[in-house]
Amino acid sequence: MNRQASEKRGRGAETLAAWWLRLHGWHILARRARVPGGEVDIVARRGRTLAFVEVKARATDDAAAFSLDAYRLRRVAVAAERLSQRFMRAGDELRIDAIFIVPRRWPRHLADIWQG
């Protein structure tokens, strides 16, 4: 798959993930938030929970699960730490989530995946 097609697929997966979150009561605060050292696909809030969400689109469940390795998680964690100053309010719970997008399946939302 070429870079343009991958980019288009990734943006489509992020849009689907954002709608999934909205349908489950989340407010989308930012998409593709970039800072030096990393990027977060979606920043979302529900009540006092602020989530930095990494979205992965793959052909199978296994491929999606393996696509989020320690290196990528560290980059998301760095970005979340730097972005938290912009989005966090007093009393908020901060977490890093993942949403896996696989064809012909409901999106899979994994909460609080960072244990660093």
C-alpha positions as CSV (number, residue, x, y, z in Angstrom):
1,M,0.0,0.0,0.0
2,N,1.5,3.4,-0.9
3,R,1.9,6.3,1.5
4,Q,-1.1,8.3,0.2
5,A,-3.4,5.3,0.5
6,S,-2.1,4.6,4.0
7,E,-2.7,8.2,5.0
8,K,-6.2,8.2,3.7
9,R,-7.0,4.9,5.5
10,G,-5.6,6.3,8.7
11,R,-7.6,9.4,8.5
12,G,-10.8,7.4,7.8
13,A,-10.0,5.2,10.8
14,E,-9.6,8.2,13.0
15,T,-12.9,9.7,11.8
16,L,-14.6,6.4,12.6
17,A,-13.0,6.2,16.0
18,A,-14.0,9.8,16.8
19,W,-17.6,9.0,15.9
20,W,-17.5,5.9,18.0
21,L,-16.3,8.0,21.0
22,R,-19.0,10.6,20.4
23,L,-21.7,7.9,20.4
24,H,-20.3,6.7,23.8
25,G,-20.5,10.2,25.4
26,W,-17.1,11.6,24.7
27,H,-16.3,15.1,23.5
28,I,-13.6,15.4,20.9
29,L,-11.2,18.1,21.9
30,A,-8.5,17.6,19.2
31,R,-7.5,15.4,16.4
32,R,-3.9,14.7,15.3
33,A,-2.5,16.9,18.0
34,R,1.3,17.2,17.4
35,V,4.1,18.2,19.7
36,P,7.8,17.7,19.5
37,G,8.4,14.0,20.2
38,G,5.1,12.6,19.3
39,E,1.5,12.9,18.2
40,V,-1.9,11.9,19.6
41,D,-4.6,10.8,17.1
42,I,-7.6,12.0,19.3
43,V,-7.9,13.9,22.5
44,A,-11.3,13.3,24.1
45,R,-13.1,14.1,27.4
46,R,-16.0,12.5,29.1
47,G,-16.7,14.0,32.5
48,R,-13.5,14.3,34.5
49,T,-11.7,11.8,32.3
50,L,-9.2,13.1,29.7
51,A,-8.1,10.5,27.2
52,F,-5.3,10.6,24.7
53,V,-6.4,8.0,22.1
54,E,-4.2,6.2,19.6
55,V,-6.1,4.7,16.6
56,K,-4.8,1.7,14.7
57,A,-6.5,0.4,11.6
58,R,-5.4,-3.1,10.4
59,A,-6.8,-6.0,8.4
60,T,-7.1,-8.4,11.3
61,D,-7.6,-8.2,15.1
62,D,-4.1,-9.8,15.6
63,A,-2.4,-7.3,13.3
64,A,-4.2,-4.4,15.1
65,A,-3.1,-5.7,18.6
66,F,0.5,-6.1,17.5
67,S,0.6,-2.7,15.8
68,L,0.8,-0.8,19.1
69,D,4.3,-1.6,20.4
70,A,6.3,-0.1,23.3
71,Y,8.0,2.4,21.0
72,R,4.7,3.8,19.7
73,L,3.2,3.8,23.2
74,R,6.1,5.8,24.5
75,R,5.7,8.4,21.7
76,V,2.0,8.7,22.6
77,A,2.9,9.0,26.3
78,V,5.4,11.8,25.6
79,A,2.8,13.7,23.5
80,A,0.1,13.2,26.1
81,E,2.4,14.5,28.8
82,R,3.2,17.6,26.8
83,L,-0.4,18.1,25.6
84,S,-2.0,17.6,29.1
85,Q,-1.1,21.2,30.0
86,R,-3.3,22.4,27.2
87,F,-6.3,20.2,27.9
88,M,-6.3,19.1,31.6
89,R,-8.4,20.7,34.3
90,A,-8.0,20.4,38.0
91,G,-9.3,17.1,39.2
92,D,-9.1,15.3,35.9
93,E,-8.1,11.7,35.5
94,L,-5.6,11.3,32.7
95,R,-5.3,8.1,30.6
96,I,-4.0,6.8,27.3
97,D,-6.5,4.7,25.3
98,A,-6.4,2.8,22.0
99,I,-9.0,2.1,19.5
100,F,-8.5,-0.7,16.9
101,I,-10.4,-0.5,13.6
102,V,-10.7,-3.8,11.7
103,P,-12.9,-4.3,8.7
104,R,-16.4,-5.7,9.3
105,R,-16.0,-5.4,13.1
106,W,-17.1,-2.9,15.7
107,P,-14.3,-0.6,16.8
108,R,-12.5,-2.0,19.9
109,H,-11.8,0.6,22.6
110,L,-9.1,-0.3,25.1
111,A,-9.0,2.1,28.1
112,D,-5.9,3.0,30.1
113,I,-3.4,1.0,28.1
114,W,-0.3,2.9,29.3
115,Q,1.4,1.4,32.4
116,G,4.6,3.4,32.2
